[in-house]
Each structure stands twice: as C-alpha cells, then as structure tokens.
Amino acid sequence: MSSSLSTAIPDYSATERSQVPDAFKWRIADIFPDEAAWRAGFEQAKDLAAALDPLGRAWTTAPKAMGDFMERLEQVNRLGGRLAHFASLQGDMDLGDTRYQAMKGEVQSFLVDLGAKLAFIDSDLLALGEEQVESFIQADVRLVPHRVGFLKILRMKDHILPEGEARVVATAGLFGHAPSGAAGMLTDLDMPRPEVTLSTGEQVLLSTANYQKHRAAKDPGDRQLVMETYWTSQKRYENTLATLLDAGIKQDLFHARVHHYPSCLDAALYPDAIDPAVYRNLVATVRANLAPLHRLLRLRRKMLGLSELRYADLYASAVGSVTRTYPYEEARALVLRAAQPLGAAYTQVLEGAFGGGWIDVYPNLGKQSGAYSSGVHGVHPFVKMNYDGTFHNVSTLAHELGHAMHSHLSEQAQPYATADYPIFLAEIASTFNENMLMHTLLETERDTTLKLFLLDSYLETLRGTLFRQTLFADFELAMHERVEQGQSLTPDWLNAKYLELTRLYYGHEQGVVLVDDYIQAEWSGIPHFFYDFYVYQYATGIVASMALSEAVLTEGEAARERFLGFLSSGSSRFPLDTLKAAGVDLATPQPVAAALRAFDRLVGQMETLHGG
C-alpha cells in the first residue's frame, strides 16, 4: 500500500434516501414488505395480545396452562419486536419523515399497554415459588427455554412490585423515553448548526457528521476552530439539555426507589447479577493507571510537532503524511480477512451479510448519525453505517458486524426466550472484531509509515473505549449520586464536573493535554448518558475482548471454540458466568490491569517505530 493513496468515497449526504442506490441500503422489506403489511401485522399482534387475557387468568394453575400462555406470549413478543424494529429502522433513515415517528409511537404505546397488562407475571411466579416452577418446567417441555428467565424473576423477589403497582410503573413507560428522545431530536435535527470557514477557504456546516470529520483536520487551527465553534454553539442549549438529562437521571432514581434498591447503580446491575464492585473497580483501576494514556498523548504531541497538545488535537492522526481512504469494497475485504481465525463457518455467514441486505452503508439526507447493529429475531441483523472511507469507519464496520454476528449466532443456537444477549456482554464481540482487524493489518503491513498510522488509529480507538468511556462512567456515577442526594443536575454543576474529570483523565495539570474551558459542554452531546449505566460496558467490553482475542491468536482452536461458544450463549446464563466460561473473570481486577499493560506495550511499539 502506498502512504499517499487516496480514493474518493461516494457522498449521498445531501441526497434523498429514495435516490440512494439499493445496493447501499439495507433490505427493510425482509421485516415487512411495505407499510400495508406492517399495518396487517399490527392488527394481528393486537388479536394475539387480546387472546392472552383468558390464558393469563389461569396460567399458573397447571403446567399445560403455563405452557399455553408462554407460547402465545412469545408469538406476541416476536411480532411486536418486528413491528417496533421496522418503524424504528425506517425512522432512523429519515428523521424528518413523521410517518415513522407516528408508527414508532403507535407500537410503543401498544407494547407499554401490553407490559402493563402483563404486570401480574412476576408476582404470580413469586406466589408459585421456585419448587413449583421447577416442577412445571419438568412437566411441559415448552417451558424449558423459559427456565432462566423464571429463575431471574424469582431471585428478584425483593424488588418486584405487587401487580397494581407494577401496572402503574409499566404505564409510566409511555413517556419514559421522552427526555432522551427530545435530546436526540434537538441535537440531531432541530438545533441549528454553525458554519465555519476552514484554512482552505472551504465553508462547512458543522452537522454532527461534519464535526466528527473535521475535528480530525490536519491543520491545528482548523481543529481548534471546528471543536470550539461546535461546543460553544452547543452550550447555548445547555439549559434545555441539562433539564432533559436531569429528568432522565431522575427516572433512573424513580425506578431504583420504587423497586427498593439502595442506589441507581444497584438497580441497573442487580438484574444481571453484576456486582457493583465490577463498575467501581473499573473506574478506580483506570484512574490509578493513567500513565499509559499520558505516555501516548506525549508521544502524539511529539509526532504532531506541537509545542502543546490541546483537547482539539486528540482526533487528529499523529501520522500526518498519510492520506488514506478505504473504499467500501476494500473495507469489506479487510473485515473478512480479519475474521479468518474464527473459522470458515463464521466467515461464510459474515460474507453473506454484505450481500444479504444487512447493511445500510452511506449517509443520506435526514439519516440519523452514527452507527449501530440491531438484531431482528426471525429475520437477520440490520447494521446502520454512515461510511466515509476513514480507517475509523473500517473499524466501525468490523465493530458493528461483531454485534451482528453475536445476534445471529445466539439466535441460531438459542430458543427465542434466551436468544438476546445481555447488555453487559454487548460490546465484546464488536471490539473483538476491531482487535482482530488491527492484528491482521499490523501483521501484514510492511510500510513503516502506514504501520504507525494504523497503530495510532488503533490506540485512538482504545483511548476512546477504555479511557474515555471510563471517564464517562465516572461522570455518570457522579450524576446519579448527586440526584440520589436530592440535588438537581444544573448546567453549572454538569459543566464543572465534566471539565474537572476531563482535565484529570487527560493530565491537564501535568501539562499533558490542555483542556480548554469550552470542553465543559461536551457532556451535552453524549446520548448514552440517558441509557442508565450503559457506557461502562464499553470499557469492560474492550477489556474482555482484548483478553479473548489474545487467547484466540495465541491458543488456537480451543480458545476459538470457547469464543464461538460465547457468541452462541445469548442470555442462557448470567453474563459474568458466560464470560468466565469463555476465559475472562471480570470479578477480579486482573483483566483491567492486563488491558492497561497491553495498551502500554502498544504505545511502546509506536515509540519504537517512530524512533524514540
């Protein structure tokens, strides 16, 4: 590969979705062929739900009655999931199309009503008791897939509400997503974005996508202009965004208190049997071992030829001589090559994903920013990209397809009741694929400059996942603890706390990175803060995936089979047990410490390649 290679990437960002070639769009018709079919499916779901009423009245009286009820409930849930995904996926492709917003609202209301109507399930199981539940499972084979779910409910006996109270709390779900939804609409659609003129004379409207692109500009002045303008503009809406975030965190507190948990953290972790020590250990261990991050940042300052490294410089490639774009077909080939150590069966399915309607590739007018994978049971996963040809997007493609393969293999191996993997495990298969991609490139690349570029890119990904997400977890815990103490999340407090933590992690006082005051507003652009202790799982996920990918590469078939078993486990066990069976014990500090040491070794490789 040449270090000066540059290839144009198609730009559909200003193109109506209907004009984007079908080859670059996911095949939404695999869920429902059209909206008429969706409507028919919705009516069918309502009929199935109505038929639950007579079955539910006697569902715990005998094994057959329980089997009949759970069989019908599964039919409703399968269809409801497809209805919700169709509306949500379509809506994300054109945020301005109100039809899909209305459809999302309809199905959300239906599912919330269904949840309220089924509020008796938990209390009925508790009344039946574990011994009787086990005897029913033994008597009706249809109940076997539900055993794990039933046992999870039974262990929640201290946190499950009586039926009437549970129905009220379930009904609150009608507006439960309002804070996050409003914040998303404000930042992704309604908020006017500023325009900047770069040093080249190019005028750029700083949409989210353009901000993410141009914050990595080669010119330091452009980077500073883009980042400062973007966050200064965002800060104008800090009162609204703080109010929405305060409401979101207080919803977490509401659910923690009504379900009798001692804290929001306990409420988020207990259902999956995650010890809060896992969370606190991650934050404490990373906080105490910031030296590898600071070592990288000092090296990057040197490589960038800067007298000081500012926060606005973090996203710039430290290897300025490389102008490298990856056409989508090349990204596809790289992702497939990186997956080869997982065997022919895995790579065959992965190859089919590229031509099987799984992936929506490029931005289009009104398309939601970012990337994700969404599994649709009985269909296939759907992967949203906004591919721009950068190495970051190649890595993102590998990442999202890791999610997709996790969904696919779990669905293939597990019954519906345990097919969805728990959130705690969600970021492992994805970052595993990123690790394998980087290993493949570093092993095969011979050009020193490109190798430096790749190492820099990979370490930037690890910085963003291991260190930045832990910073976010630190901030999120502080937000919840403040609300638990009876305080509100005001813009002043959010700004001050976020700036304090960012300066701590990036060594502002030690002169490692100059973190300007305007960075205080960055919290307002992080949608994951509405997700109730989600972000720490990015960090624990990368810790686990680094251990698992190292094992696959060094131990061979035995480790590969353990990892494929992990991908096929769904929610058949509690997540820490699933992970332990794959070879990683996050109940100990060892995996976090090992990941930090591995990060430090990679920085050492980069220093050697750079020449000290």
KEPAKOL-819868 format. One line per 2 residues: number of its first residue (from 1); their letters; for each residue x, y, z of C-alpha. Coordinates in nm, 3 decimals. Layout:
BEGIN
NUM = a = X,Y,Z | ...
//
This chain:
BEGIN
1 = ms = 0.000,0.000,0.000 | 0.118,0.348,-0.077
3 = ss = 0.123,0.604,0.204 | -0.023,0.865,-0.032
5 = ls = -0.312,0.656,-0.163 | -0.643,0.842,-0.165
7 = ta = -0.970,0.721,-0.312 | -1.294,0.913,-0.346
9 = ip = -1.591,0.789,-0.144 | -1.948,0.839,-0.273
11 = dy = -2.126,1.125,-0.099 | -2.502,1.084,-0.059
13 = sa = -2.527,1.308,0.250 | -2.741,1.563,0.063
15 = te = -2.933,1.300,-0.140 | -3.292,1.198,-0.074
17 = rs = -3.298,0.841,0.050 | -3.512,0.725,-0.240
19 = qv = -3.230,0.827,-0.475 | -2.958,0.625,-0.299
21 = pd = -2.879,0.303,-0.490 | -3.043,-0.004,-0.335
23 = af = -2.706,-0.180,-0.323 | -2.604,0.055,-0.042
25 = kw = -2.926,0.023,0.159 | -3.036,-0.246,0.398
27 = ri = -3.332,-0.461,0.292 | -3.604,-0.341,0.524
29 = ad = -3.860,-0.542,0.327 | -3.717,-0.852,0.494
31 = if = -3.909,-0.744,0.806 | -4.227,-0.630,0.629
33 = pd = -4.257,-0.581,0.251 | -4.434,-0.246,0.295
35 = ea = -4.635,-0.035,0.536 | -4.958,-0.215,0.446
37 = aw = -4.803,-0.541,0.561 | -4.683,-0.365,0.877
39 = ra = -5.040,-0.250,0.943 | -5.170,-0.603,0.892
41 = gf = -4.903,-0.731,1.129 | -5.005,-0.472,1.386
43 = eq = -5.366,-0.589,1.373 | -5.250,-0.949,1.410
45 = ak = -5.042,-0.852,1.714 | -5.347,-0.687,1.873
47 = dl = -5.552,-1.002,1.818 | -5.279,-1.221,1.967
49 = aa = -5.248,-0.989,2.265 | -5.623,-0.997,2.324
51 = al = -5.610,-1.376,2.331 | -5.363,-1.357,2.622
53 = dp = -5.636,-1.239,2.860 | -5.822,-1.569,2.910
55 = lg = -5.494,-1.765,2.911 | -5.344,-1.535,3.172
57 = ra = -5.623,-1.582,3.423 | -5.521,-1.941,3.493
59 = wt = -5.163,-1.954,3.368 | -5.009,-2.078,3.695
61 = ta = -5.272,-2.341,3.773 | -5.106,-2.623,3.576
63 = pk = -4.801,-2.689,3.355 | -5.014,-2.702,3.038
65 = am = -5.183,-2.372,3.122 | -4.844,-2.211,3.174
67 = gd = -4.712,-2.361,2.852 | -5.012,-2.234,2.653
69 = fm = -4.975,-1.886,2.795 | -4.599,-1.859,2.738
71 = er = -4.635,-1.994,2.384 | -4.888,-1.724,2.297
73 = le = -4.685,-1.453,2.474 | -4.381,-1.548,2.270
75 = qv = -4.583,-1.507,1.949 | -4.689,-1.159,2.058
77 = nr = -4.335,-1.060,2.154 | -4.184,-1.187,1.830
79 = lg = -4.432,-0.993,1.620 | -4.416,-0.686,1.844
81 = gr = -4.038,-0.681,1.810 | -4.061,-0.688,1.432
83 = la = -4.319,-0.409,1.432 | -4.101,-0.193,1.656
85 = hf = -3.785,-0.256,1.456 | -3.949,-0.177,1.121
87 = as = -4.076,0.160,1.243 | -3.755,0.246,1.427
89 = lq = -3.516,0.146,1.149 | -3.719,0.329,0.886
91 = gd = -3.743,0.636,1.109 | -3.367,0.647,1.155
93 = md = -3.318,0.658,0.780 | -3.514,0.985,0.753
95 = lg = -3.558,1.167,1.082 | -3.779,1.424,0.915
97 = dt = -4.038,1.170,0.799 | -4.313,1.197,1.061
99 = ry = -4.490,0.883,0.939 | -4.234,0.664,1.105
101 = qa = -4.233,0.873,1.420 | -4.607,0.814,1.440
103 = mk = -4.566,0.441,1.376 | -4.299,0.419,1.647
105 = ge = -4.539,0.591,1.884 | -4.820,0.351,1.800
107 = vq = -4.617,0.038,1.857 | -4.454,0.182,2.170
109 = sf = -4.799,0.254,2.314 | -4.910,-0.100,2.226
111 = lv = -4.606,-0.257,2.392 | -4.637,-0.038,2.701
113 = dl = -5.005,-0.133,2.735 | -4.909,-0.496,2.690
115 = ga = -4.644,-0.466,2.960 | -4.893,-0.308,3.197
117 = kl = -5.146,-0.582,3.125 | -4.884,-0.849,3.199
119 = af = -4.776,-0.695,3.528 | -4.916,-0.999,3.708
121 = id = -4.648,-1.234,3.571 | -4.375,-1.157,3.822
123 = sd = -4.600,-1.159,4.128 | -4.770,-1.481,4.013
125 = ll = -4.433,-1.655,3.973 | -4.327,-1.539,4.317
127 = al = -4.650,-1.672,4.464 | -4.597,-2.005,4.290
129 = ge = -4.244,-2.040,4.428 | -3.925,-2.191,4.288
131 = eq = -4.007,-2.554,4.371 | -4.343,-2.545,4.193
133 = ve = -4.198,-2.354,3.898 | -3.931,-2.623,3.858
135 = sf = -4.195,-2.897,3.867 | -4.397,-2.721,3.594
137 = iq = -4.085,-2.695,3.376 | -4.022,-3.066,3.417
139 = ad = -4.381,-3.141,3.319 | -4.405,-2.929,2.999
141 = vr = -4.114,-2.915,2.756 | -4.237,-2.579,2.620
143 = lv = -4.134,-2.418,2.948 | -3.770,-2.533,2.939
145 = ph = -3.646,-2.230,2.737 | -3.806,-2.000,2.996
147 = rv = -3.630,-2.154,3.296 | -3.350,-1.899,3.309
149 = gf = -3.593,-1.611,3.280 | -3.818,-1.753,3.551
151 = lk = -3.523,-1.801,3.788 | -3.411,-1.442,3.726
153 = il = -3.756,-1.323,3.829 | -3.757,-1.543,4.139
155 = rm = -3.423,-1.403,4.257 | -3.571,-1.053,4.218
157 = kd = -3.834,-1.119,4.485 | -3.725,-0.823,4.699
159 = hi = -3.756,-0.584,4.404 | -4.075,-0.697,4.230
161 = lp = -4.384,-0.486,4.291 | -4.737,-0.608,4.360
163 = eg = -4.944,-0.632,4.044 | -5.126,-0.299,4.082
165 = ea = -4.810,-0.102,4.149 | -4.626,-0.285,3.869
167 = rv = -4.902,-0.187,3.627 | -4.868,0.180,3.720
169 = va = -4.490,0.171,3.681 | -4.518,-0.008,3.346
171 = ta = -4.764,0.254,3.223 | -4.504,0.521,3.301
173 = gl = -4.313,0.374,3.008 | -4.543,0.574,2.781
175 = fg = -4.327,0.878,2.849 | -4.014,0.707,2.973
177 = ha = -3.816,0.779,2.657 | -3.926,1.143,2.635
179 = ps = -3.608,1.300,2.780 | -3.370,1.101,2.561
181 = ga = -3.597,1.135,2.257 | -3.625,1.511,2.296
183 = ag = -3.250,1.548,2.344 | -3.188,1.338,2.034
185 = ml = -3.431,1.536,1.821 | -3.279,1.862,1.943
187 = td = -2.918,1.766,1.872 | -2.974,1.559,1.555
189 = ld = -3.248,1.757,1.382 | -3.376,2.081,1.531
191 = mp = -3.065,2.251,1.664 | -2.925,2.500,1.412
193 = rp = -2.561,2.425,1.346 | -2.290,2.686,1.297
195 = ev = -2.084,2.728,0.983 | -1.706,2.769,0.979
197 = tl = -1.456,2.866,0.713 | -1.151,2.641,0.715
199 = st = -0.797,2.747,0.631 | -0.853,2.612,0.279
201 = ge = -1.141,2.856,0.230 | -1.396,2.575,0.242
203 = qv = -1.717,2.663,0.423 | -1.851,2.377,0.635
205 = ll = -2.184,2.348,0.815 | -2.100,2.170,1.140
207 = st = -2.357,1.893,1.143 | -2.268,1.605,1.374
209 = an = -2.117,1.413,1.084 | -1.914,1.712,0.962
211 = yq = -1.797,1.791,1.314 | -1.671,1.436,1.357
213 = kh = -1.498,1.453,1.021 | -1.332,1.794,1.053
215 = ra = -1.224,1.769,1.417 | -0.956,1.540,1.272
217 = ak = -0.837,1.803,1.021 | -0.465,1.823,0.951
219 = dp = -0.443,2.192,1.030 | -0.432,2.257,1.409
221 = gd = -0.611,2.587,1.363 | -0.895,2.414,1.178
223 = rq = -0.924,2.153,1.452 | -0.944,2.420,1.719
225 = lv = -1.193,2.625,1.517 | -1.420,2.327,1.449
227 = me = -1.425,2.196,1.804 | -1.453,2.531,1.979
229 = ty = -1.727,2.654,1.744 | -1.926,2.331,1.774
231 = wt = -1.924,2.311,2.153 | -1.966,2.685,2.205
233 = sq = -2.275,2.668,1.985 | -2.400,2.356,2.168
235 = kr = -2.357,2.534,2.501 | -2.633,2.778,2.404
237 = ye = -2.878,2.492,2.465 | -2.728,2.378,2.794
239 = nt = -3.032,2.472,3.000 | -3.268,2.259,2.791
241 = la = -3.024,1.968,2.765 | -2.948,1.981,3.138
243 = tl = -3.319,1.976,3.216 | -3.368,1.671,2.993
245 = ld = -3.068,1.491,3.142 | -3.183,1.573,3.494
247 = ag = -3.522,1.423,3.409 | -3.358,1.113,3.262
249 = ik = -3.142,1.050,3.567 | -3.437,1.113,3.799
251 = qd = -3.631,0.848,3.609 | -3.350,0.609,3.698
253 = lf = -3.385,0.716,4.061 | -3.762,0.667,4.046
255 = ha = -3.723,0.310,3.924 | -3.450,0.235,4.179
257 = rv = -3.661,0.358,4.469 | -3.994,0.205,4.373
259 = hh = -3.817,-0.130,4.328 | -3.639,-0.096,4.663
261 = yp = -3.278,-0.076,4.551 | -3.022,0.109,4.764
263 = sc = -2.892,0.304,4.463 | -2.935,0.360,4.091
265 = ld = -2.616,0.162,4.027 | -2.752,-0.137,4.217
267 = aa = -3.080,-0.112,4.028 | -2.902,-0.119,3.693
269 = ly = -2.665,-0.405,3.777 | -2.859,-0.639,4.006
271 = pd = -3.095,-0.793,3.744 | -2.794,-0.939,3.561
273 = ai = -2.612,-1.027,3.885 | -2.332,-0.778,3.821
275 = dp = -2.156,-0.684,4.142 | -2.126,-0.303,4.168
277 = av = -1.762,-0.371,4.256 | -1.708,-0.453,3.886
279 = yr = -1.810,-0.096,3.798 | -1.622,0.071,4.079
281 = nl = -1.314,-0.144,4.023 | -1.302,-0.037,3.657
283 = va = -1.315,0.333,3.744 | -1.066,0.303,4.030
285 = tv = -0.817,0.091,3.832 | -0.819,0.316,3.526
287 = ra = -0.799,0.633,3.737 | -0.494,0.492,3.915
289 = nl = -0.324,0.394,3.588 | -0.347,0.696,3.359
291 = ap = 0.027,0.688,3.287 | -0.008,0.474,2.969
293 = lh = -0.263,0.723,2.830 | -0.040,1.017,2.916
295 = rl = 0.256,0.836,2.759 | 0.059,0.802,2.435
297 = lr = -0.052,1.164,2.439 | 0.302,1.293,2.493
299 = lr = 0.420,1.080,2.200 | 0.138,1.211,1.982
301 = rk = 0.227,1.571,2.069 | 0.582,1.497,1.956
303 = ml = 0.468,1.326,1.635 | 0.232,1.613,1.554
305 = gl = 0.514,1.862,1.604 | 0.317,2.067,1.856
307 = se = 0.458,2.267,2.144 | 0.147,2.172,2.342
309 = lr = -0.130,1.921,2.282 | -0.480,2.059,2.315
311 = ya = -0.803,1.867,2.351 | -0.891,1.976,1.998
313 = dl = -0.588,1.778,1.874 | -0.699,1.442,2.015
315 = ya = -0.875,1.322,1.700 | -0.603,1.420,1.453
317 = sa = -0.390,1.145,1.310 | -0.041,1.169,1.452
319 = vg = 0.090,1.041,1.118 | 0.023,1.346,0.907
321 = sv = 0.196,1.214,0.595 | -0.072,0.950,0.542
323 = tr = -0.378,1.042,0.343 | -0.559,0.713,0.331
325 = ty = -0.918,0.633,0.243 | -1.069,0.289,0.215
327 = py = -1.336,0.225,-0.048 | -1.620,0.019,0.092
329 = ee = -1.520,-0.292,-0.103 | -1.171,-0.274,0.045
331 = ar = -1.319,-0.238,0.394 | -1.529,-0.547,0.325
333 = al = -1.223,-0.748,0.224 | -1.029,-0.637,0.532
335 = vl = -1.311,-0.729,0.770 | -1.346,-1.073,0.613
337 = ra = -0.971,-1.138,0.623 | -0.953,-1.038,0.990
339 = aq = -1.228,-1.290,1.073 | -1.045,-1.590,0.926
341 = pl = -0.905,-1.714,1.262 | -1.267,-1.776,1.367
343 = ga = -1.309,-2.041,1.100 | -1.486,-2.097,0.770
345 = ay = -1.840,-2.120,0.912 | -1.812,-1.777,1.078
347 = tq = -1.660,-1.606,0.774 | -1.918,-1.762,0.540
349 = vl = -2.205,-1.605,0.738 | -2.016,-1.277,0.759
351 = eg = -1.963,-1.272,0.384 | -2.334,-1.331,0.334
353 = af = -2.411,-1.025,0.548 | -2.252,-0.796,0.287
355 = gg = -2.480,-0.915,0.009 | -2.778,-1.016,0.217
357 = gw = -2.943,-0.682,0.293 | -2.791,-0.647,0.640
359 = id = -2.602,-0.318,0.593 | -2.705,0.042,0.522
361 = vy = -2.378,0.193,0.408 | -2.366,0.569,0.341
363 = pn = -2.521,0.884,0.491 | -2.826,1.026,0.317
365 = lg = -3.034,1.336,0.371 | -3.209,1.312,0.709
367 = kq = -3.039,0.987,0.812 | -2.954,0.955,1.180
369 = sg = -2.583,1.000,1.252 | -2.360,0.728,1.392
371 = ay = -2.368,0.352,1.357 | -2.538,0.057,1.524
373 = ss = -2.642,-0.304,1.481 | -2.996,-0.416,1.558
375 = gv = -3.092,-0.781,1.568 | -3.442,-0.867,1.444
377 = hg = -3.544,-1.213,1.554 | -3.660,-1.436,1.273
379 = vh = -3.512,-1.205,1.007 | -3.146,-1.102,1.034
381 = pf = -2.945,-0.823,1.198 | -2.952,-0.474,1.047
383 = vk = -2.632,-0.266,1.052 | -2.651,0.110,1.017
385 = mn = -2.335,0.281,0.893 | -2.253,0.633,0.781
387 = yd = -1.946,0.517,0.591 | -1.695,0.789,0.499
389 = gt = -1.388,0.589,0.397 | -1.175,0.664,0.700
391 = fh = -0.993,0.389,0.884 | -1.215,0.472,1.180
393 = nv = -1.515,0.370,0.971 | -1.345,0.049,0.859
395 = st = -1.301,-0.031,1.226 | -1.663,0.072,1.294
397 = la = -1.780,-0.166,1.021 | -1.590,-0.452,1.186
399 = he = -1.734,-0.344,1.521 | -2.099,-0.337,1.414
401 = lg = -2.067,-0.666,1.228 | -1.931,-0.814,1.550
403 = ha = -2.259,-0.716,1.714 | -2.450,-0.858,1.420
405 = mh = -2.271,-1.192,1.431 | -2.327,-1.212,1.806
407 = sh = -2.701,-1.161,1.746 | -2.710,-1.407,1.458
409 = ls = -2.519,-1.689,1.627 | -2.712,-1.654,1.952
411 = eq = -3.041,-1.667,1.762 | -2.927,-1.974,1.571
413 = aq = -2.820,-2.159,1.887 | -3.078,-2.043,2.142
415 = py = -3.456,-2.058,2.173 | -3.635,-1.725,2.148
417 = at = -3.651,-1.683,2.525 | -3.269,-1.674,2.560
419 = ad = -3.164,-1.557,2.214 | -3.092,-1.194,2.307
421 = yp = -2.754,-1.150,2.471 | -2.745,-0.932,2.785
423 = if = -2.633,-0.571,2.755 | -2.329,-0.638,2.973
425 = la = -2.188,-0.865,2.702 | -2.292,-0.640,2.413
427 = ei = -1.960,-0.467,2.348 | -1.733,-0.772,2.350
429 = as = -1.794,-0.936,2.011 | -1.780,-0.593,1.848
431 = tf = -1.447,-0.483,1.994 | -1.310,-0.835,1.945
433 = ne = -1.354,-0.782,1.571 | -1.173,-0.447,1.594
435 = nm = -0.883,-0.618,1.772 | -0.864,-0.888,1.505
437 = lm = -0.874,-0.627,1.228 | -0.583,-0.440,1.380
439 = ht = -0.383,-0.757,1.440 | -0.425,-0.856,1.075
441 = ll = -0.315,-0.516,0.948 | -0.014,-0.490,1.180
443 = et = 0.098,-0.842,1.088 | 0.074,-0.786,0.714
445 = er = 0.172,-0.421,0.671 | 0.537,-0.358,0.585
447 = dt = 0.532,0.017,0.524 | 0.656,0.176,0.848
449 = tl = 0.459,0.495,0.798 | 0.133,0.310,0.739
451 = kl = 0.206,0.082,1.031 | 0.250,0.388,1.250
453 = fl = -0.077,0.525,1.112 | -0.260,0.202,1.195
455 = ld = -0.114,0.181,1.544 | -0.209,0.542,1.604
457 = sy = -0.563,0.474,1.481 | -0.599,0.163,1.695
459 = le = -0.465,0.331,2.005 | -0.709,0.615,1.941
461 = tl = -0.989,0.357,1.939 | -0.862,0.210,2.265
463 = rg = -0.831,0.558,2.413 | -1.191,0.627,2.319
465 = tl = -1.314,0.294,2.454 | -1.103,0.212,2.758
467 = fr = -1.017,0.557,2.893 | -1.289,0.788,2.755
469 = qt = -1.577,0.554,2.833 | -1.441,0.504,3.185
471 = lf = -1.433,0.883,3.219 | -1.797,0.883,3.109
473 = ad = -1.873,0.609,3.363 | -1.705,0.817,3.633
475 = fe = -1.920,1.117,3.533 | -2.239,0.911,3.511
477 = la = -2.189,0.771,3.859 | -2.132,1.124,3.992
479 = mh = -2.457,1.242,3.825 | -2.660,0.961,3.979
481 = er = -2.507,1.008,4.323 | -2.588,1.380,4.310
483 = ve = -2.951,1.312,4.224 | -2.967,1.043,4.494
485 = qg = -2.860,1.311,4.742 | -3.163,1.521,4.650
487 = qs = -2.983,1.761,4.416 | -3.059,1.860,4.058
489 = lt = -2.831,1.846,3.755 | -2.789,2.212,3.672
491 = pd = -2.581,2.330,3.375 | -2.326,2.485,3.612
493 = wl = -2.275,2.160,3.803 | -2.264,1.945,3.489
495 = na = -2.015,2.179,3.322 | -1.789,2.196,3.627
497 = ky = -1.790,1.822,3.699 | -1.735,1.723,3.337
499 = le = -1.446,1.969,3.298 | -1.292,1.852,3.627
501 = lt = -1.294,1.486,3.524 | -1.177,1.553,3.169
503 = rl = -0.883,1.753,3.299 | -0.799,1.476,3.547
505 = yy = -0.802,1.196,3.289 | -0.611,1.392,3.025
507 = gh = -0.345,1.532,3.257 | -0.433,1.899,3.222
509 = eq = -0.250,1.995,3.542 | 0.057,1.792,3.440
511 = gv = 0.076,1.966,3.104 | -0.014,1.652,2.907
513 = vl = -0.323,1.796,2.733 | -0.459,2.148,2.755
515 = vd = -0.834,2.107,2.812 | -0.998,2.437,2.720
517 = dy = -1.295,2.569,2.916 | -1.538,2.518,2.627
519 = iq = -1.499,2.139,2.663 | -1.725,2.169,2.967
521 = ae = -2.024,2.144,2.729 | -1.923,1.808,2.579
523 = ws = -2.148,1.616,2.821 | -2.449,1.761,2.638
525 = gi = -2.364,1.572,2.319 | -2.335,1.222,2.471
527 = ph = -2.668,1.039,2.418 | -2.553,0.737,2.618
529 = ff = -2.594,0.929,2.944 | -2.966,0.859,2.905
531 = yd = -2.905,0.483,2.890 | -2.880,0.408,3.265
533 = fy = -2.522,0.292,3.328 | -2.452,0.171,2.977
535 = vy = -2.119,0.337,2.899 | -1.903,0.141,3.145
537 = qy = -1.981,-0.170,2.944 | -1.784,-0.030,2.650
539 = at = -1.480,-0.029,2.876 | -1.541,-0.371,3.036
541 = gi = -1.620,-0.497,2.686 | -1.284,-0.388,2.545
543 = va = -1.108,-0.531,2.850 | -1.275,-0.869,2.791
545 = sm = -1.231,-0.864,2.414 | -0.859,-0.786,2.442
547 = al = -0.818,-1.095,2.658 | -1.033,-1.312,2.428
549 = se = -0.870,-1.203,2.102 | -0.525,-1.256,2.252
551 = av = -0.631,-1.606,2.351 | -0.768,-1.689,2.004
553 = lt = -0.448,-1.569,1.839 | -0.211,-1.748,2.078
555 = eg = -0.401,-2.061,2.187 | -0.572,-2.153,1.860
557 = ea = -0.867,-2.389,1.827 | -0.955,-2.432,2.196
559 = ar = -0.981,-2.057,2.252 | -1.169,-2.014,1.922
561 = er = -1.428,-2.269,2.027 | -1.468,-2.100,2.365
563 = fl = -1.526,-1.768,2.191 | -1.774,-1.914,1.941
565 = gf = -1.950,-2.071,2.238 | -1.964,-1.728,2.397
567 = ls = -2.121,-1.585,2.079 | -2.384,-1.859,2.084
569 = sg = -2.477,-1.827,2.452 | -2.732,-1.548,2.432
571 = ss = -2.877,-1.496,2.779 | -2.872,-1.863,2.876
573 = rf = -2.660,-1.776,3.182 | -2.582,-1.469,3.386
575 = pl = -2.331,-1.258,3.192 | -2.036,-1.287,3.430
577 = dt = -2.077,-1.667,3.419 | -2.093,-1.666,3.037
579 = lk = -1.777,-1.457,3.022 | -1.599,-1.671,3.281
581 = aa = -1.673,-1.981,3.073 | -1.503,-1.806,2.781
583 = gv = -1.196,-1.745,2.996 | -1.233,-1.395,3.144
585 = dl = -1.320,-1.323,3.509 | -1.424,-0.960,3.549
587 = at = -1.494,-1.011,3.918 | -1.119,-0.967,3.963
589 = pq = -0.907,-0.661,3.877 | -0.668,-0.871,3.666
591 = pv = -0.835,-0.826,3.321 | -0.848,-0.445,3.356
593 = aa = -0.485,-0.432,3.467 | -0.387,-0.664,3.179
595 = al = -0.564,-0.441,2.926 | -0.382,-0.134,3.057
597 = ra = -0.048,-0.318,3.029 | -0.131,-0.423,2.673
599 = fd = -0.216,-0.061,2.589 | 0.120,0.046,2.729
601 = rl = 0.303,-0.216,2.520 | 0.135,-0.087,2.205
603 = vg = 0.248,0.266,2.289 | 0.598,0.125,2.327
605 = qm = 0.577,-0.031,1.979 | 0.467,0.303,1.842
607 = et = 0.757,0.480,2.013 | 1.000,0.228,1.861
609 = lh = 0.858,0.269,1.511 | 0.872,0.646,1.547
611 = gg = 1.230,0.633,1.661 | 1.202,0.701,2.035
//
